[in-house]
Amino acid sequence: MSTVSENLRKQFARFQASEADKGNFVDQKDLAALLELTPGFVSHLMTGKNPLSLTRALQLATIFGCSVADLSPQLGEELAANAKGINLQDQTAYKTVGLVVGDVVDFFNTIKEGKAVKLGDFMHWPFPHSNATYAVTVVDKRMEPVIPAGSIAIIDTELQEQAGKVSALLINGQFILAESLGNGVFQIANDAFPVKSYELGDDDLHLGRMIGQQVAH
């Protein structure tokens, strides 16, 4: 995958070639003048020493005649999010979420204790979510029909239970996904659990709400 600086150099070279066909020869000093920046700043943009902001990407895209996504896919997604009215300061849309590896129960117990956790990997989740959102692989059929085995559940731990929505729970030391009936009562549809309607006890934990899933095929 190309880096932002590589994309910048590529689009600048394309712009230079286009201008040369018109008899105009443009270098980085000329580009700096168009942007009202110093040549040194532009040079650092091209080498990746200076980060590319969304505002600067919009300016460069206009000059180069390309899209913001051509310069930075991430900034392109942020621009799309802004166009949809998503407040990117309040929601971390279009960012990665931590993929939980190892023992899921131990992982969430550690979080609830306020301790730091180690994440083995990350995955992209292009929808609004908090910074405390995690991806959990469902390894068996005990969560069906809520989510098929082998799928990934996206859990936002900052969201409280909501009637009609699926929550992630720790019940008797087991990680469970169940639909909230309201007031701490949850419906567990899988036959592996004899009790279909369960009220959270003092030793149980509401981990967060499932905001999406990546279904295994």
N, C-alpha and C positions, 0 to 999 in steps of 0.2 A: 504494500500500500504506500502511495506517495505521501511524503510529508508536506506540510503547509508551505515550507520554504521551496521545496521542489515544484509544487504547483504554481507558486508565485513566479519562479524563474521561467517555467514553461509558458505561462500566460503572457509574461512580459516579452519573451522571445517572439511569441506569435504576434503580439502587438507591434513590436519593432519591425518585423517582416512586413506586416500590413502597411505600416507607415512608410517603410522604405519603398514599397511599390508605388507610393504617391510622391516619392522624392523627398520624404522627410526622414531624417536620421535622428533617432531618439536614443539617449543613453540614460543612465540612472540619475544624472544631475537634472536632466529635463523632467524626468518623472518626479523627482523631489520638488521641483518648482511647481509642477501641476498640483501636487499634494500639499504644498506650502510646508514642507518639512526639510530638514537638513539632509544632504547627500549621505552623511554617515548613518542617519536613522534608517533611510531606505536601504542602505547596504546591509544593515543589521536585520531588517525584515527579510531580505533575500537569503540571508544565511541562517535565519532562525534564531539569531541572538535576541531579537526583539519579538515578543508575541504579537500576533495579528488580532486586533480587536474587531468587533462586528462593524463599528463605525468606519474603521479604516478599510475593511474588506468591501463595504458598500462603495466607497470612493474608488477603490482599485477596480472593482467589477465594472463600474460605469466607464472608467477610462479604457480598460482592456476589452470591453464589449463581451464579457463573459458573465456567468452567474456567480453568486457568492459561494455556492456549493463547489464550483470548479476550483476555487481557492482553498476552501476548507469545508468538508462535508459537515463537520460539527456546527460551524457557524451557519451553514445553510439550514440545518435543522432548527437552530435557535431562531433564525429569521422566520422560518415557517411557523414556529411556535408563537412568536410575537404577532404574526398575521392572524392567528387564531384567537388572540386575546389571552394567551396563557402568561401569567405573571411568573417570569423565570426567577425572580428573587425569592418568591414564596414556594415555588415548586421546582424540583430538579428534573424537569422533563428532559427527554432526549439524552440521558446520561446512563452510565452503567450501574448495575446493582451487584452486590456481592453474592457469589454463588457459595452456598453452604456445603462444605465437604465434611465427611466424618460423621460423628454422632450428632444428630439434629437436636436431641433433647439437651445434651451437654452444652451445645452452642447457645441455645436460647436461655438456658439457666444462667449461663455466664453473662449474657446481655442483661438479664433482669437483675443481676447482682451489681450491675454498673461497671463490670470489668471489661477490659479490652478483649476483642476477639480477633483471631487470625483467619483471614479468608484465603482460600486456595486459588480462587479464580473469580472472574467477573463476566457478566453477560450484559448485552445491550437491552434496555427496556425503554422503548420510545414513547412512553406515556407519562403523564404527571405522577410523581411519587416523592416521598420525603427521602431525606438522606439515610433514614433508618429503615431501608427496604432491602429485603433479602430474597434470593431465589433458592427454593428448596426442591430437590428432586424427590418425587414420591416413588419409593422403591417397591412397594407391594400393592395389592388390590384392596387393602383395608380402607382406602379413602374413596373407593368407588361407591356410588356413581358421581360423587362430587368432582373427582378428577381421576383419569385413568392411570394405572401403574406405568411408570417410566416417564410421566409428564413432569413439568416443572411448575410449582406454585409460586407466585410472586406475593410476598407477605410484607405489607407496610406496618411496621410495629408502632407507628405513631397514631394509627387509626383505631378508635374504639369500636366496640360491637355495634351493629346496626341491624335491626330486624329485617329479615329477608336476605341478608348478605352472609357470605361464608367467612368464618373466622378461623384462625389457627389457635389451637388450644394445647395445653399440657394437662392431661387428665390421668391421674394414677401413674405418672412417669411415662406416658405415651403421647406422642405427637399426633394430634387429630385435627382434621378439617371438618367443620360442622356448620350448618346453617343456623343463624341466630333467630330465636323466636321472640327475643326481647327480654330485658330484665335478668340477664345472666342465664337464661335457659336456651339450650341448643338441641337441635334435632340431628341425630346420628342415624343415617339411613342404611349403613352397611351391616350385613348380617353377622359380621365378626363381633359386633357389640350388642349384647342382649338388651341393653336399655336404649330405647330409641329417643327418649326425651330426657335430657340430663341438665341439672342445675349445678353450676360451678360451685365447688366447695372452697373452704379456706385454703386448702393445700393445692388447689388447681390454679392454673395461670391462663389468662387471656393474652396471647402473644401479639396479636394484631389482626388486621383484616386482609383477606386475600383480594387483591385488586386485579388479578389476571392470572392467566396460565398459558404455558406453552405445551400444547398437547402432543404427546408422542404418537407417531404414525406407524 
